[in-house]
């Protein structure tokens, strides 16, 4: 466990950062409106809010990535104005963004001291670099090998490299934007230990997170934002998930998940995969009936996404068969899969799902251009009409003709679901369908998944959030090291049963739960 030991002075609770009337516009959008806030030293201070509420913008202003249009920032009581993250770092404020900034070909030590390497006669002093790194790692309680290339490391380890980089520059405040979004169970726990240890040593952590349980478990104080305005700041001990949701949305959310509707026992098998082999996948077989939501759980790297991409045709299958309604899907590419009724919401909407510079309308129409074209040209009127109907169905807000990159994460995800509805799929693979999505948009997406299943679609739900699996799925398969190690019926599905199977060694999984 990371142990960052230091004496915390009696003034540790004085404001490390104070914001006075911070405002920011992006074109006609008022991202932040007169935010005034104090962040005490030696605490974990969380920012929560829906996508588009302004929390990431506020974090970027504090860390120097964005300059405010109005207002004042005080650091340890002194006015400051940062024009870049480098200037902020020079004042002791470091940032760990959701997209990690590491140089893959360099070693851990080289990444930690990147731009601040000890030098001799203009050259990097390798011996001094190693000694400085080892001293820092020992002082901080991290055990990453100095000479290990960062490119081959897991996301959680790369994240630790960034934290060490901040400590190497004596940062007194670390801004963390969705730090656990790409992590699984044990890596999340490790991160939480590190965050608590940072605060115990007198460091200040600004935590931007969608995960309300995480926020309540870690934060000393929580600031709720809505539509660019500050709703309230309160001690975490005075908040609950329900109170935070109501503050974020301006209303109660109601039940987190829609009621489960069981698929009829006599419902036909719509989707069947047999003996699928692919990189990271070792002979996976499964069946899904019409109207059934089959959950697929496991740790990061267990092979869930690899299986999904292999059966959809995004990656090559080495062996195995895929059938829809009893007919084999051959050809092994996404276009064939779509034509046969198999659609997929990919794990990363930005890298695998959306053309960010195109509008929501154009993105939604992508999989249906054949029906919307005549003579090789897209009928724009037909496109707007057909796409407009499904966008209304999914409840996408914002300018539908603007580049989709300008939409919130929740609305971007709704655009992917709208594209799926356009295809009228028999089978839907939803891989991490609510990653980076706020609680209000999550419920809307859950309703879409449930409605598709109620209409007879067979759904494969892949999620790292066990609550999501338990709240939506009718049964669950647990993967480990590329294989299915356990199947759990709805009566057997519990967090402990899923985790026991996910962590069990071969053979032990059968005894889990």
LODREN-468833 format. One record per residue (C-alpha): x, y, z; residue number from 1. Coordinates in nm, 4 decimals, padded with zeros to 6 digits, always signed. Example, Ala and Ser with C-alpha at 12.3 -4.5 7.8 and 13.67 -1.06 7.14 Angstrom:
# residues 2
{vodo {+01.2300,-00.4500,+00.7800},1}
{vodo {+01.3670,-00.1060,+00.7140},2}
This chain:
# residues 513
{vodo {+00.0000,+00.0000,+00.0000},1}
{vodo {+00.1256,+00.3485,-00.0818},2}
{vodo {+00.2399,+00.5346,+00.2286},3}
{vodo {+00.3259,+00.9017,+00.1853},4}
{vodo {+00.4399,+01.0156,+00.5263},5}
{vodo {+00.4651,+01.3799,+00.6270},6}
{vodo {+00.3684,+01.6036,+00.9143},7}
{vodo {+00.0426,+01.7890,+00.8598},8}
{vodo {+00.0598,+02.1315,+01.0221},9}
{vodo {-00.2175,+02.2940,+01.2222},10}
{vodo {-00.2876,+02.5208,+00.9247},11}
{vodo {-00.3544,+02.2242,+00.6927},12}
{vodo {-00.7234,+02.3095,+00.6757},13}
{vodo {-00.6648,+02.6642,+00.5503},14}
{vodo {-00.7770,+02.7182,+00.1886},15}
{vodo {-00.5248,+02.5841,-00.0576},16}
{vodo {-00.7243,+02.7231,-00.3483},17}
{vodo {-00.9985,+02.9840,-00.3402},18}
{vodo {-01.2153,+03.0661,-00.6410},19}
{vodo {-01.4049,+03.3953,-00.6591},20}
{vodo {-01.6730,+03.4480,-00.9226},21}
{vodo {-01.5220,+03.2180,-01.1863},22}
{vodo {-01.7091,+03.2272,-01.5195},23}
{vodo {-01.6365,+03.0704,-01.8567},24}
{vodo {-01.8140,+03.0788,-02.1940},25}
{vodo {-01.7616,+02.8546,-02.4963},26}
{vodo {-01.9323,+03.0377,-02.7788},27}
{vodo {-02.2906,+03.0811,-02.6652},28}
{vodo {-02.2624,+02.8152,-02.3937},29}
{vodo {-02.2231,+02.9389,-02.0351},30}
{vodo {-02.0028,+02.6576,-01.8998},31}
{vodo {-01.9421,+02.8228,-01.5598},32}
{vodo {-02.1397,+03.1056,-01.4038},33}
{vodo {-01.9887,+03.2897,-01.1073},34}
{vodo {-01.8404,+02.9954,-00.9157},35}
{vodo {-01.7016,+03.0825,-00.5718},36}
{vodo {-01.5416,+02.7996,-00.3773},37}
{vodo {-01.2769,+02.7219,-00.1156},38}
{vodo {-01.0712,+02.4001,-00.1287},39}
{vodo {-00.8913,+02.3371,+00.2037},40}
{vodo {-00.5376,+02.2010,+00.2158},41}
{vodo {-00.4863,+01.8393,+00.3092},42}
{vodo {-00.8341,+01.7310,+00.1988},43}
{vodo {-01.0021,+01.5380,-00.0786},44}
{vodo {-01.2507,+01.7756,-00.2406},45}
{vodo {-01.4909,+01.6253,-00.4947},46}
{vodo {-01.6746,+01.7893,-00.7837},47}
{vodo {-01.9922,+01.6151,-00.9002},48}
{vodo {-02.2520,+01.7001,-01.1602},49}
{vodo {-02.4045,+01.5775,-01.4824},50}
{vodo {-02.2038,+01.5849,-01.8034},51}
{vodo {-02.1988,+01.9481,-01.9082},52}
{vodo {-02.2407,+02.0747,-01.5513},53}
{vodo {-01.8959,+02.2369,-01.5631},54}
{vodo {-01.6943,+02.0190,-01.3265},55}
{vodo {-01.4193,+01.9251,-01.5732},56}
{vodo {-01.4029,+02.2856,-01.6955},57}
{vodo {-01.3550,+02.4031,-01.3380},58}
{vodo {-01.0809,+02.1467,-01.2819},59}
{vodo {-00.9058,+02.2587,-01.6017},60}
{vodo {-00.9217,+02.6238,-01.4945},61}
{vodo {-00.7577,+02.5395,-01.1617},62}
{vodo {-00.4874,+02.3371,-01.3401},63}
{vodo {-00.4165,+02.6027,-01.6046},64}
{vodo {-00.5544,+02.4199,-01.9103},65}
{vodo {-00.8319,+02.6785,-01.9540},66}
{vodo {-00.8284,+03.0476,-01.8696},67}
{vodo {-01.1476,+03.1898,-01.7115},68}
{vodo {-01.3366,+03.4771,-01.8712},69}
{vodo {-01.4035,+03.6363,-01.5331},70}
{vodo {-01.3205,+03.5818,-01.1698},71}
{vodo {-01.0140,+03.5334,-00.9557},72}
{vodo {-00.8068,+03.2380,-00.8320},73}
{vodo {-00.6174,+03.2574,-00.5040},74}
{vodo {-00.3470,+03.0047,-00.4184},75}
{vodo {-00.2513,+03.0023,-00.0512},76}
{vodo {-00.4163,+03.3447,-00.0265},77}
{vodo {-00.2263,+03.4988,-00.3193},78}
{vodo {-00.3877,+03.5865,-00.6561},79}
{vodo {-00.2576,+03.3740,-00.9441},80}
{vodo {-00.3296,+03.3517,-01.3165},81}
{vodo {-00.2199,+03.0396,-01.5045},82}
{vodo {-00.1808,+03.0423,-01.8816},83}
{vodo {-00.0799,+02.6759,-01.9072},84}
{vodo {-00.0597,+02.3555,-01.7026},85}
{vodo {+00.3152,+02.4120,-01.6864},86}
{vodo {+00.2608,+02.7438,-01.5070},87}
{vodo {+00.0188,+02.5747,-01.2668},88}
{vodo {+00.2708,+02.2978,-01.2040},89}
{vodo {+00.5306,+02.5611,-01.1255},90}
{vodo {+00.2950,+02.6727,-00.8456},91}
{vodo {+00.2473,+02.3178,-00.7168},92}
{vodo {-00.0751,+02.2165,-00.8981},93}
{vodo {-00.0519,+01.8957,-01.1018},94}
{vodo {-00.3173,+01.7265,-01.3159},95}
{vodo {-00.3892,+01.3612,-01.3844},96}
{vodo {-00.6311,+01.3638,-01.6753},97}
{vodo {-00.8639,+01.0835,-01.7799},98}
{vodo {-00.6430,+01.0353,-02.0856},99}
{vodo {-00.3040,+00.9605,-01.9304},100}
{vodo {-00.0020,+01.1492,-02.0614},101}
{vodo {+00.2904,+00.9091,-02.0622},102}
{vodo {+00.5648,+00.8427,-02.3167},103}
{vodo {+00.5307,+00.4738,-02.3944},104}
{vodo {+00.8870,+00.4102,-02.5093},105}
{vodo {+01.0446,+00.5663,-02.1993},106}
{vodo {+01.1003,+00.3941,-01.8663},107}
{vodo {+00.9140,+00.4624,-01.5438},108}
{vodo {+01.1961,+00.6779,-01.4061},109}
{vodo {+01.2277,+00.8739,-01.7323},110}
{vodo {+00.8534,+00.9448,-01.7344},111}
{vodo {+00.8500,+01.0498,-01.3696},112}
{vodo {+01.1259,+01.3066,-01.4205},113}
{vodo {+01.0344,+01.3977,-01.7783},114}
{vodo {+01.1479,+01.7551,-01.8414},115}
{vodo {+01.3225,+01.7711,-01.5034},116}
{vodo {+01.5955,+01.5090,-01.5492},117}
{vodo {+01.9240,+01.5519,-01.3599},118}
{vodo {+02.1905,+01.6462,-01.6115},119}
{vodo {+02.5673,+01.6556,-01.6387},120}
{vodo {+02.7352,+01.8553,-01.9172},121}
{vodo {+02.4032,+01.8766,-02.1000},122}
{vodo {+02.3360,+01.5008,-02.0916},123}
{vodo {+02.0892,+01.3116,-01.8723},124}
{vodo {+02.2739,+01.1719,-01.5708},125}
{vodo {+02.1329,+00.8171,-01.5701},126}
{vodo {+02.2826,+00.7249,-01.2357},127}
{vodo {+02.1440,+01.0328,-01.0631},128}
{vodo {+01.8068,+00.9795,-01.2349},129}
{vodo {+01.7836,+00.6261,-01.1001},130}
{vodo {+01.8913,+00.7304,-00.7504},131}
{vodo {+01.6377,+01.0140,-00.7400},132}
{vodo {+01.3611,+00.7841,-00.8591},133}
{vodo {+01.4392,+00.5106,-00.6076},134}
{vodo {+01.4446,+00.7653,-00.3236},135}
{vodo {+01.1090,+00.9069,-00.4354},136}
{vodo {+00.9538,+00.5613,-00.4770},137}
{vodo {+01.0730,+00.4507,-00.1329},138}
{vodo {+00.9526,+00.7724,+00.0285},139}
{vodo {+00.6142,+00.7403,-00.1394},140}
{vodo {+00.5620,+00.3672,-00.0997},141}
{vodo {+00.5360,+00.2860,-00.4727},142}
{vodo {+00.7066,-00.0261,-00.6052},143}
{vodo {+00.7211,+00.0323,-00.9825},144}
{vodo {+01.0590,-00.0779,-01.1313},145}
{vodo {+01.2643,+00.2211,-01.2424},146}
{vodo {+01.3719,+00.0743,-01.5768},147}
{vodo {+01.0423,-00.0819,-01.6851},148}
{vodo {+00.9034,+00.0614,-02.0130},149}
{vodo {+00.5744,+00.2399,-01.9480},150}
{vodo {+00.4181,+00.1283,-02.2769},151}
{vodo {+00.3655,-00.2279,-02.1578},152}
{vodo {+00.2095,-00.1345,-01.8252},153}
{vodo {-00.1528,-00.1522,-01.7184},154}
{vodo {-00.3572,+00.1681,-01.6980},155}
{vodo {-00.3476,+00.1586,-01.3163},156}
{vodo {+00.0328,+00.1438,-01.3190},157}
{vodo {+00.0597,+00.4256,-01.5734},158}
{vodo {-00.1649,+00.6281,-01.3455},159}
{vodo {+00.0790,+00.5687,-01.0601},160}
{vodo {+00.3588,+00.6946,-01.2857},161}
{vodo {+00.1675,+01.0215,-01.3284},162}
{vodo {+00.1133,+01.0502,-00.9525},163}
{vodo {+00.4852,+00.9968,-00.8951},164}
{vodo {+00.5575,+01.2648,-01.1566},165}
{vodo {+00.3416,+01.5071,-00.9587},166}
{vodo {+00.5194,+01.4156,-00.6342},167}
{vodo {+00.8596,+01.4547,-00.8013},168}
{vodo {+00.7691,+01.8170,-00.8695},169}
{vodo {+00.6558,+01.8674,-00.5100},170}
{vodo {+00.2953,+01.9312,-00.6105},171}
{vodo {+00.0840,+02.0381,-00.3163},172}
{vodo {-00.2414,+01.9849,-00.5089},173}
{vodo {-00.3368,+01.7151,-00.7569},174}
{vodo {-00.6418,+01.7449,-00.9837},175}
{vodo {-00.7757,+01.3991,-01.0781},176}
{vodo {-01.0355,+01.3823,-01.3557},177}
{vodo {-01.2274,+01.0508,-01.3544},178}
{vodo {-00.9232,+00.8581,-01.2249},179}
{vodo {-01.1046,+00.5254,-01.1781},180}
{vodo {-01.3061,+00.5255,-01.5036},181}
{vodo {-01.0793,+00.2709,-01.6760},182}
{vodo {-00.9895,+00.0630,-01.3686},183}
{vodo {-01.1321,-00.2595,-01.2263},184}
{vodo {-01.1871,-00.3767,-00.8671},185}
{vodo {-00.8386,-00.4214,-00.7139},186}
{vodo {-00.6895,-00.1313,-00.9096},187}
{vodo {-00.9712,+00.0955,-00.7889},188}
{vodo {-00.9028,-00.0046,-00.4277},189}
{vodo {-00.5326,+00.0630,-00.4744},190}
{vodo {-00.6092,+00.4061,-00.6207},191}
{vodo {-00.8342,+00.4860,-00.3259},192}
{vodo {-00.5544,+00.3957,-00.0845},193}
{vodo {-00.3194,+00.6289,-00.2716},194}
{vodo {-00.5688,+00.9182,-00.2665},195}
{vodo {-00.6292,+00.8788,+00.1066},196}
{vodo {-00.2539,+00.8617,+00.1659},197}
{vodo {-00.1955,+01.1783,-00.0380},198}
{vodo {-00.4465,+01.3716,+00.1712},199}
{vodo {-00.3068,+01.2296,+00.4969},200}
{vodo {+00.0362,+01.3632,+00.3983},201}
{vodo {-00.1012,+01.7169,+00.3565},202}
{vodo {-00.1570,+01.7101,-00.0192},203}
{vodo {-00.4841,+01.8439,-00.1578},204}
{vodo {-00.6750,+01.6269,-00.4050},205}
{vodo {-00.9479,+01.7669,-00.6296},206}
{vodo {-01.1497,+01.4639,-00.7420},207}
{vodo {-01.3783,+01.4876,-01.0461},208}
{vodo {-01.5852,+01.1697,-01.0631},209}
{vodo {-01.9138,+01.0241,-01.1867},210}
{vodo {-01.8981,+00.7470,-00.9281},211}
{vodo {-02.0989,+00.8719,-00.6321},212}
{vodo {-02.0048,+00.5839,-00.4037},213}
{vodo {-01.6401,+00.6608,-00.4712},214}
{vodo {-01.6960,+01.0283,-00.3944},215}
{vodo {-01.8770,+00.9556,-00.0686},216}
{vodo {-01.6076,+00.7085,+00.0387},217}
{vodo {-01.3105,+00.9363,-00.0353},218}
{vodo {-01.4093,+01.3019,-00.0123},219}
{vodo {-01.3997,+01.5317,+00.2880},220}
{vodo {-01.6151,+01.7888,+00.1077},221}
{vodo {-01.8317,+01.7682,-00.2025},222}
{vodo {-01.9297,+02.0480,-00.4401},223}
{vodo {-02.2385,+01.9908,-00.6543},224}
{vodo {-02.2602,+02.1720,-00.9892},225}
{vodo {-02.5616,+02.2000,-01.2183},226}
{vodo {-02.5737,+02.3828,-01.5521},227}
{vodo {-02.2512,+02.5705,-01.4762},228}
{vodo {-02.3713,+02.6963,-01.1390},229}
{vodo {-02.2753,+02.5959,-00.7883},230}
{vodo {-02.5631,+02.4219,-00.6112},231}
{vodo {-02.3870,+02.3680,-00.2784},232}
{vodo {-02.0681,+02.2601,-00.1049},233}
{vodo {-02.1103,+02.0347,+00.1988},234}
{vodo {-01.9160,+01.7813,+00.4068},235}
{vodo {-01.9396,+01.4334,+00.2564},236}
{vodo {-02.0747,+01.3087,+00.5883},237}
{vodo {-02.3897,+01.5137,+00.5262},238}
{vodo {-02.4545,+01.3743,+00.1779},239}
{vodo {-02.5982,+01.0522,+00.0363},240}
{vodo {-02.6222,+00.9173,-00.3160},241}
{vodo {-02.9850,+01.0307,-00.3297},242}
{vodo {-02.9073,+01.3816,-00.2041},243}
{vodo {-02.6236,+01.4207,-00.4545},244}
{vodo {-02.8401,+01.2987,-00.7419},245}
{vodo {-03.1165,+01.5391,-00.6476},246}
{vodo {-02.8667,+01.8251,-00.6326},247}
{vodo {-02.7157,+01.7319,-00.9682},248}
{vodo {-03.0471,+01.6870,-01.1485},249}
{vodo {-03.2673,+01.9324,-00.9594},250}
{vodo {-03.5083,+01.6454,-00.8996},251}
{vodo {-03.5153,+01.2941,-00.7562},252}
{vodo {-03.3987,+01.0257,-00.9991},253}
{vodo {-03.6276,+00.7484,-00.8778},254}
{vodo {-03.5201,+00.3862,-00.9044},255}
{vodo {-03.1728,+00.3424,-01.0506},256}
{vodo {-03.2809,+00.0615,-01.2850},257}
{vodo {-03.5994,-00.0170,-01.4748},258}
{vodo {-03.8013,-00.3202,-01.3584},259}
{vodo {-03.6762,-00.6466,-01.5042},260}
{vodo {-03.9075,-00.8173,-01.7496},261}
{vodo {-03.8270,-01.1851,-01.7765},262}
{vodo {-03.7938,-01.3331,-02.1238},263}
{vodo {-04.0438,-01.6164,-02.1799},264}
{vodo {-03.8895,-01.9579,-02.1109},265}
{vodo {-03.9976,-02.0738,-02.4549},266}
{vodo {-03.8313,-01.7712,-02.6230},267}
{vodo {-03.6099,-01.8869,-02.9108},268}
{vodo {-03.2321,-01.8630,-02.9068},269}
{vodo {-03.1501,-01.5596,-03.1212},270}
{vodo {-02.7722,-01.5463,-03.0790},271}
{vodo {-02.5315,-01.8367,-03.0498},272}
{vodo {-02.1508,-01.8249,-03.0414},273}
{vodo {-01.9608,-02.1524,-03.0471},274}
{vodo {-01.5947,-02.2118,-02.9613},275}
{vodo {-01.4796,-01.8591,-03.0422},276}
{vodo {-01.1022,-01.8204,-03.0452},277}
{vodo {-00.9334,-01.4848,-03.1022},278}
{vodo {-00.6452,-01.2919,-02.9448},279}
{vodo {-00.7340,-01.2878,-02.5737},280}
{vodo {-01.0303,-01.5280,-02.6215},281}
{vodo {-01.0052,-01.9029,-02.5619},282}
{vodo {-01.2992,-02.1030,-02.6928},283}
{vodo {-01.5942,-01.9011,-02.5596},284}
{vodo {-01.9449,-02.0330,-02.6264},285}
{vodo {-02.2778,-01.8785,-02.5244},286}
{vodo {-02.6440,-01.8444,-02.6162},287}
{vodo {-02.8883,-01.5546,-02.5720},288}
{vodo {-03.2653,-01.5856,-02.6078},289}
{vodo {-03.5008,-01.3260,-02.7496},290}
{vodo {-03.5721,-01.0627,-02.4856},291}
{vodo {-03.2861,-01.1762,-02.2605},292}
{vodo {-03.0107,-00.9536,-02.1238},293}
{vodo {-02.6986,-01.1623,-02.0665},294}
{vodo {-02.4376,-00.9906,-01.8512},295}
{vodo {-02.0672,-01.0521,-01.9056},296}
{vodo {-01.8443,-00.9639,-01.6102},297}
{vodo {-01.4752,-00.9964,-01.5335},298}
{vodo {-01.1648,-00.7954,-01.4589},299}
{vodo {-01.0027,-00.5604,-01.7088},300}
{vodo {-00.8114,-00.7822,-01.9526},301}
{vodo {-01.0350,-01.0862,-01.8961},302}
{vodo {-01.1234,-01.0957,-02.2674},303}
{vodo {-01.4769,-00.9559,-02.2642},304}
{vodo {-01.4223,-00.6766,-02.5176},305}
{vodo {-01.2002,-00.9031,-02.7261},306}
{vodo {-01.4843,-01.1559,-02.7478},307}
{vodo {-01.7330,-00.8856,-02.8429},308}
{vodo {-01.5123,-00.7481,-03.1195},309}
{vodo {-01.4398,-01.0990,-03.2512},310}
{vodo {-01.8055,-01.2013,-03.2852},311}
{vodo {-01.9002,-00.8625,-03.4335},312}
{vodo {-01.6208,-00.8907,-03.6886},313}
{vodo {-01.4211,-00.5884,-03.5770},314}
{vodo {-01.1310,-00.8248,-03.4983},315}
{vodo {-01.0429,-01.1487,-03.6744},316}
{vodo {-01.1638,-01.4794,-03.5304},317}
{vodo {-00.9124,-01.7635,-03.5373},318}
{vodo {-01.1903,-02.0199,-03.4927},319}
{vodo {-01.5525,-02.0511,-03.3886},320}
{vodo {-01.8990,-01.9845,-03.5244},321}
{vodo {-02.1573,-01.7082,-03.4820},322}
{vodo {-02.5262,-01.7678,-03.5531},323}
{vodo {-02.8275,-01.5369,-03.5564},324}
{vodo {-03.1690,-01.7048,-03.5647},325}
{vodo {-02.9961,-02.0321,-03.6500},326}
{vodo {-02.8169,-01.8987,-03.9587},327}
{vodo {-02.4408,-01.8662,-03.9525},328}
{vodo {-02.2905,-01.5193,-03.9893},329}
{vodo {-01.9900,-01.5579,-04.2174},330}
{vodo {-01.7556,-01.3038,-04.3617},331}
{vodo {-01.6198,-01.1759,-04.0341},332}
{vodo {-01.6688,-00.8020,-04.0749},333}
{vodo {-01.8971,-00.5422,-03.9122},334}
{vodo {-02.0910,-00.4669,-04.2320},335}
{vodo {-02.1991,-00.8297,-04.2667},336}
{vodo {-02.2874,-00.8420,-03.8964},337}
{vodo {-02.5052,-00.5311,-03.9253},338}
{vodo {-02.6843,-00.6682,-04.2300},339}
{vodo {-02.7598,-00.9874,-04.0388},340}
{vodo {-02.8970,-00.7957,-03.7395},341}
{vodo {-02.5978,-00.7848,-03.5029},342}
{vodo {-02.5160,-00.4338,-03.3749},343}
{vodo {-02.2549,-00.3218,-03.1249},344}
{vodo {-02.2009,-00.0274,-02.8899},345}
{vodo {-01.8178,-00.0235,-02.8643},346}
{vodo {-01.6189,+00.0189,-02.5446},347}
{vodo {-01.4731,+00.3565,-02.6504},348}
{vodo {-01.7214,+00.5870,-02.8240},349}
{vodo {-01.4483,+00.8357,-02.9151},350}
{vodo {-01.1986,+00.5901,-03.0615},351}
{vodo {-01.4286,+00.3207,-03.2000},352}
{vodo {-01.7804,+00.4608,-03.2256},353}
{vodo {-01.8090,+00.8199,-03.3415},354}
{vodo {-01.6718,+01.0515,-03.6068},355}
{vodo {-01.6185,+01.3407,-03.3690},356}
{vodo {-01.6054,+01.6150,-03.6303},357}
{vodo {-01.9417,+01.5151,-03.7811},358}
{vodo {-02.2864,+01.5961,-03.6499},359}
{vodo {-02.5070,+01.3690,-03.4415},360}
{vodo {-02.7376,+01.3309,-03.7421},361}
{vodo {-02.4540,+01.2132,-03.9665},362}
{vodo {-02.3159,+00.9772,-03.7004},363}
{vodo {-02.6541,+00.8159,-03.6397},364}
{vodo {-02.7153,+00.7649,-04.0122},365}
{vodo {-02.3818,+00.5927,-04.0763},366}
{vodo {-02.5108,+00.2366,-04.0466},367}
{vodo {-02.8226,+00.3050,-04.2556},368}
{vodo {-02.6866,+00.5011,-04.5509},369}
{vodo {-02.8052,+00.2347,-04.7951},370}
{vodo {-03.1670,+00.3033,-04.7034},371}
{vodo {-03.1150,+00.6803,-04.7041},372}
{vodo {-02.9360,+00.7084,-05.0384},373}
{vodo {-03.0480,+00.7276,-05.3987},374}
{vodo {-02.8128,+00.7055,-05.6940},375}
{vodo {-02.5118,+00.7095,-05.4641},376}
{vodo {-02.6148,+01.0334,-05.2895},377}
{vodo {-02.7577,+01.0694,-04.9410},378}
{vodo {-03.1098,+01.2114,-04.9327},379}
{vodo {-03.0564,+01.4731,-04.6650},380}
{vodo {-03.4268,+01.5331,-04.6098},381}
{vodo {-03.4903,+01.1614,-04.5567},382}
{vodo {-03.1824,+01.1435,-04.3346},383}
{vodo {-03.2966,+01.4283,-04.1085},384}
{vodo {-03.6473,+01.2852,-04.0845},385}
{vodo {-03.5479,+00.9280,-04.0021},386}
{vodo {-03.2647,+01.0239,-03.7698},387}
{vodo {-03.4739,+01.2918,-03.5990},388}
{vodo {-03.7284,+01.0300,-03.4950},389}
{vodo {-03.4738,+00.8034,-03.3257},390}
{vodo {-03.2964,+01.1007,-03.1644},391}
{vodo {-03.6302,+01.1980,-03.0140},392}
{vodo {-03.6704,+00.8403,-02.8927},393}
{vodo {-03.3344,+00.8366,-02.7120},394}
{vodo {-03.3844,+01.1906,-02.5804},395}
{vodo {-03.0669,+01.3419,-02.7206},396}
{vodo {-03.0302,+01.7047,-02.6145},397}
{vodo {-02.8178,+01.9749,-02.7746},398}
{vodo {-02.7576,+02.0918,-03.1296},399}
{vodo {-02.7972,+01.7835,-03.3483},400}
{vodo {-02.6269,+01.9521,-03.6431},401}
{vodo {-02.3181,+02.0554,-03.4432},402}
{vodo {-02.0069,+01.8323,-03.4326},403}
{vodo {-02.0779,+01.5441,-03.1954},404}
{vodo {-01.7591,+01.6244,-03.0022},405}
{vodo {-01.9417,+01.9302,-02.8651},406}
{vodo {-02.2029,+01.7086,-02.6962},407}
{vodo {-02.1776,+01.5743,-02.3419},408}
{vodo {-02.0652,+01.2161,-02.2878},409}
{vodo {-02.4207,+01.1077,-02.2164},410}
{vodo {-02.5530,+01.2582,-02.5387},411}
{vodo {-02.2668,+01.1073,-02.7375},412}
{vodo {-02.3623,+00.7674,-02.5986},413}
{vodo {-02.7276,+00.8288,-02.6832},414}
{vodo {-02.6188,+00.8994,-03.0420},415}
{vodo {-02.4634,+00.5513,-03.0555},416}
{vodo {-02.7854,+00.3976,-02.9258},417}
{vodo {-02.9817,+00.5960,-03.1826},418}
{vodo {-02.7623,+00.4492,-03.4563},419}
{vodo {-02.8395,+00.1043,-03.3153},420}
{vodo {-03.2149,+00.1716,-03.3230},421}
{vodo {-03.1853,+00.2737,-03.6880},422}
{vodo {-03.0528,-00.0769,-03.7609},423}
{vodo {-03.3396,-00.2519,-03.5779},424}
{vodo {-03.1032,-00.5201,-03.4454},425}
{vodo {-03.1908,-00.8743,-03.3488},426}
{vodo {-02.8817,-00.8801,-03.1271},427}
{vodo {-02.7135,-00.5912,-02.9448},428}
{vodo {-02.3690,-00.6085,-02.7862},429}
{vodo {-02.3364,-00.3167,-02.5420},430}
{vodo {-01.9741,-00.2881,-02.4225},431}
{vodo {-01.9437,-00.0522,-02.1221},432}
{vodo {-02.2573,+00.1378,-02.2363},433}
{vodo {-02.2466,+00.3970,-01.9551},434}
{vodo {-01.8723,+00.4602,-01.9194},435}
{vodo {-01.8109,+00.8308,-01.8548},436}
{vodo {-02.1855,+00.9005,-01.8357},437}
{vodo {-02.3599,+01.0867,-01.5539},438}
{vodo {-02.6371,+00.9387,-01.3420},439}
{vodo {-02.9247,+01.1038,-01.5284},440}
{vodo {-02.8064,+00.9800,-01.8678},441}
{vodo {-02.7323,+00.6382,-01.7189},442}
{vodo {-03.0961,+00.5820,-01.6300},443}
{vodo {-03.2010,+00.6869,-01.9802},444}
{vodo {-02.9570,+00.4355,-02.1300},445}
{vodo {-03.0759,+00.1612,-01.8949},446}
{vodo {-03.4311,+00.2280,-02.0122},447}
{vodo {-03.3185,+00.1976,-02.3764},448}
{vodo {-03.1492,-00.1381,-02.3098},449}
{vodo {-03.4549,-00.2679,-02.1240},450}
{vodo {-03.6904,-00.1486,-02.4002},451}
{vodo {-03.4824,-00.3208,-02.6679},452}
{vodo {-03.4934,-00.6452,-02.4700},453}
{vodo {-03.8676,-00.6092,-02.4097},454}
{vodo {-03.9095,-00.5815,-02.7864},455}
{vodo {-03.7372,-00.9179,-02.8397},456}
{vodo {-03.3775,-00.8089,-02.8968},457}
{vodo {-03.1112,-01.0364,-02.7477},458}
{vodo {-02.8662,-00.8223,-02.5486},459}
{vodo {-02.5091,-00.8982,-02.4405},460}
{vodo {-02.4225,-00.6444,-02.1691},461}
{vodo {-02.0521,-00.6063,-02.0901},462}
{vodo {-01.9802,-00.3881,-01.7887},463}
{vodo {-01.7156,-00.3348,-01.5227},464}
{vodo {-01.9817,-00.1927,-01.2904},465}
{vodo {-02.1233,-00.4884,-01.1019},466}
{vodo {-02.4271,-00.2870,-00.9949},467}
{vodo {-02.5087,-00.2402,-01.3624},468}
{vodo {-02.4841,-00.6126,-01.4303},469}
{vodo {-02.6987,-00.6979,-01.1274},470}
{vodo {-02.9530,-00.4256,-01.2060},471}
{vodo {-03.0126,-00.5200,-01.5706},472}
{vodo {-02.9047,-00.8750,-01.6521},473}
{vodo {-03.1160,-01.1902,-01.6317},474}
{vodo {-02.8048,-01.4048,-01.5897},475}
{vodo {-02.4309,-01.3459,-01.6002},476}
{vodo {-02.1201,-01.5100,-01.7410},477}
{vodo {-01.7890,-01.4372,-01.5657},478}
{vodo {-01.4729,-01.4339,-01.7776},479}
{vodo {-01.1169,-01.4810,-01.6658},480}
{vodo {-00.8052,-01.5046,-01.8837},481}
{vodo {-01.0062,-01.5334,-02.2013},482}
{vodo {-01.2431,-01.8066,-02.0835},483}
{vodo {-01.5867,-01.8254,-01.9242},484}
{vodo {-01.5252,-01.9592,-01.5731},485}
{vodo {-01.8742,-01.9290,-01.4245},486}
{vodo {-02.2388,-01.8898,-01.5213},487}
{vodo {-02.4771,-01.7457,-01.2612},488}
{vodo {-02.8547,-01.7433,-01.2802},489}
{vodo {-03.0487,-01.4417,-01.1573},490}
{vodo {-03.1030,-01.6129,-00.8208},491}
{vodo {-02.7282,-01.6764,-00.7863},492}
{vodo {-02.6105,-01.3326,-00.8984},493}
{vodo {-02.4400,-01.1345,-00.6213},494}
{vodo {-02.1362,-00.9064,-00.6166},495}
{vodo {-01.9446,-01.1562,-00.4027},496}
{vodo {-02.0274,-01.4468,-00.6352},497}
{vodo {-01.9128,-01.2538,-00.9436},498}
{vodo {-01.5920,-01.1341,-00.7767},499}
{vodo {-01.5147,-01.4806,-00.6420},500}
{vodo {-01.5357,-01.6231,-00.9929},501}
{vodo {-01.3403,-01.3344,-01.1472},502}
{vodo {-01.0499,-01.3775,-00.9042},503}
{vodo {-01.0555,-01.7584,-00.8715},504}
{vodo {-00.7731,-01.9665,-01.0109},505}
{vodo {-00.8634,-02.2321,-01.2669},506}
{vodo {-01.0787,-02.4946,-01.1011},507}
{vodo {-01.1542,-02.2758,-00.8021},508}
{vodo {-01.4099,-02.0771,-00.9978},509}
{vodo {-01.6399,-02.3768,-01.0046},510}
{vodo {-01.6444,-02.3699,-00.6254},511}
{vodo {-01.7024,-01.9924,-00.6085},512}
{vodo {-02.0283,-01.8473,-00.4878},513}
